[in-house]
Every structure is written in structure tokens, then in C-alpha cells.
Amino acid sequence: MVMLVNWLLTHWWILLAALVLAVLVGAGWFYHRQQRGSGRPCGRKGCGTACRSRTRCTTPGSRTRSGS
């Protein structure tokens, strides 16, 4: 137990880096989750994907929104 406390006191920066990484990953996940619901359906029958592009669906094999 004493060795663990001594190691943590010496290597506190590793814990700080892990905490910063966890916060960044969590913020990215939260941002992605919010953005996922803001797009419109691509219009491809049965697709259900929310596309961010105004001209093309991001789903492979889909048609453009204009129907061409």
C-alpha cells in the first residue's frame, strides 16, 4: 500500500494525463451524439442515415438528394 501511494505521488502527471484524455474523449462523444440527431434523412428508401452533406448521402451506394 505504501509503495502504491509513493508511486502515485511520484507519477501524478500520468493520472492527470489520463484524466485529460478521458475528458476529451467524453466531450467528443457528447458532441458527436448531439450532432447525430441534427441532420436530415438522406431520402434513400430504408436508409435512415442523417446526412450532413447538402448534395450527397454519406451512405455507400446511395443516390444524390436531387435524384440524379
Phi and psi in degrees as GROMACS dihedral restraints (atoms count N, CA, C in turn):
[ dihedral_restraints ]
;  ai    aj    ak    al  type     phi  dphi    fc
    3     4     5     6     1   -64.1    20    10
    4     5     6     7     1   -38.1    20    10
    6     7     8     9     1   -64.2    20    10
    7     8     9    10     1   -39.3    20    10
    9    10    11    12     1   -63.6    20    10
   10    11    12    13     1   -44.9    20    10
   12    13    14    15     1   -63.5    20    10
   13    14    15    16     1   -43.0    20    10
   15    16    17    18     1   -63.2    20    10
   16    17    18    19     1   -40.4    20    10
   18    19    20    21     1   -65.2    20    10
   19    20    21    22     1   -43.5    20    10
   21    22    23    24     1   -64.4    20    10
   22    23    24    25     1   -38.5    20    10
   24    25    26    27     1   -66.5    20    10
   25    26    27    28     1   -34.0    20    10
   27    28    29    30     1   -78.3    20    10
   28    29    30    31     1   -36.7    20    10
   30    31    32    33     1  -112.4    20    10
   31    32    33    34     1    40.9    20    10
   33    34    35    36     1   -61.6    20    10
   34    35    36    37     1   -27.3    20    10
   36    37    38    39     1   -67.4    20    10
   37    38    39    40     1   -26.9    20    10
   39    40    41    42     1   -66.3    20    10
   40    41    42    43     1   -42.3    20    10
   42    43    44    45     1   -64.9    20    10
   43    44    45    46     1   -39.2    20    10
   45    46    47    48     1   -64.7    20    10
   46    47    48    49     1   -43.3    20    10
   48    49    50    51     1   -63.3    20    10
   49    50    51    52     1   -40.2    20    10
   51    52    53    54     1   -65.4    20    10
   52    53    54    55     1   -37.9    20    10
   54    55    56    57     1   -66.1    20    10
   55    56    57    58     1   -44.0    20    10
   57    58    59    60     1   -62.4    20    10
   58    59    60    61     1   -43.4    20    10
   60    61    62    63     1   -62.4    20    10
   61    62    63    64     1   -42.3    20    10
   63    64    65    66     1   -63.5    20    10
   64    65    66    67     1   -39.2    20    10
   66    67    68    69     1   -66.0    20    10
   67    68    69    70     1   -42.5    20    10
   69    70    71    72     1   -64.6    20    10
   70    71    72    73     1   -42.8    20    10
   72    73    74    75     1   -64.3    20    10
   73    74    75    76     1   -43.0    20    10
   75    76    77    78     1   -63.8    20    10
   76    77    78    79     1   -40.2    20    10
   78    79    80    81     1   -66.4    20    10
   79    80    81    82     1   -39.8    20    10
   81    82    83    84     1   -65.3    20    10
   82    83    84    85     1   -40.9    20    10
   84    85    86    87     1   -63.8    20    10
   85    86    87    88     1   -44.1    20    10
   87    88    89    90     1   -63.7    20    10
   88    89    90    91     1   -42.5    20    10
   90    91    92    93     1   -62.8    20    10
   91    92    93    94     1   -45.6    20    10
   93    94    95    96     1   -62.9    20    10
   94    95    96    97     1   -39.7    20    10
   96    97    98    99     1   -64.7    20    10
   97    98    99   100     1   -37.8    20    10
   99   100   101   102     1   -70.1    20    10
  100   101   102   103     1   -39.7    20    10
  102   103   104   105     1   -71.0    20    10
  103   104   105   106     1   -29.3    20    10
  105   106   107   108     1   -61.7    20    10
  106   107   108   109     1   -33.0    20    10
  108   109   110   111     1   -88.1    20    10
  109   110   111   112     1    -1.7    20    10
  111   112   113   114     1   -94.3    20    10
  112   113   114   115     1   -11.7    20    10
  114   115   116   117     1   -81.7    20    10
  115   116   117   118     1   169.6    20    10
  117   118   119   120     1   -99.1    20    10
  118   119   120   121     1   154.2    20    10
  120   121   122   123     1   -61.2    20    10
  121   122   123   124     1   147.1    20    10
  123   124   125   126     1   -74.1    20    10
  124   125   126   127     1   -19.2    20    10
  126   127   128   129     1    97.7    20    10
  127   128   129   130     1   -11.5    20    10
  129   130   131   132     1   -72.3    20    10
  130   131   132   133     1   133.4    20    10
  132   133   134   135     1   -61.0    20    10
  133   134   135   136     1   122.2    20    10
  135   136   137   138     1    79.5    20    10
  136   137   138   139     1     5.7    20    10
  138   139   140   141     1   -73.4    20    10
  139   140   141   142     1   -62.4    20    10
  141   142   143   144     1    75.1    20    10
  142   143   144   145     1     2.6    20    10
  144   145   146   147     1   -83.0    20    10
  145   146   147   148     1   135.3    20    10
  147   148   149   150     1   -86.2    20    10
  148   149   150   151     1   112.8    20    10
  150   151   152   153     1   -93.9    20    10
  151   152   153   154     1   140.0    20    10
  153   154   155   156     1   -91.7    20    10
  154   155   156   157     1   -24.5    20    10
  156   157   158   159     1   -75.5    20    10
  157   158   159   160     1   144.5    20    10
  159   160   161   162     1   -85.6    20    10
  160   161   162   163     1   -15.9    20    10
  162   163   164   165     1  -113.3    20    10
  163   164   165   166     1   -31.4    20    10
  165   166   167   168     1  -132.1    20    10
  166   167   168   169     1   146.5    20    10
  168   169   170   171     1   -78.8    20    10
  169   170   171   172     1   145.2    20    10
  171   172   173   174     1   -84.4    20    10
  172   173   174   175     1    -4.3    20    10
  174   175   176   177     1   -80.5    20    10
  175   176   177   178     1   128.8    20    10
  177   178   179   180     1   -58.5    20    10
  178   179   180   181     1   138.0    20    10
  180   181   182   183     1    82.2    20    10
  181   182   183   184     1     7.2    20    10
  183   184   185   186     1   -92.1    20    10
  184   185   186   187     1   163.4    20    10
  186   187   188   189     1   -89.6    20    10
  187   188   189   190     1   167.6    20    10
  189   190   191   192     1   -71.9    20    10
  190   191   192   193     1   162.8    20    10
  192   193   194   195     1   -67.7    20    10
  193   194   195   196     1   -28.6    20    10
  195   196   197   198     1   -74.8    20    10
  196   197   198   199     1    -8.1    20    10
  198   199   200   201     1    94.6    20    10
  199   200   201   202     1     1.2    20    10
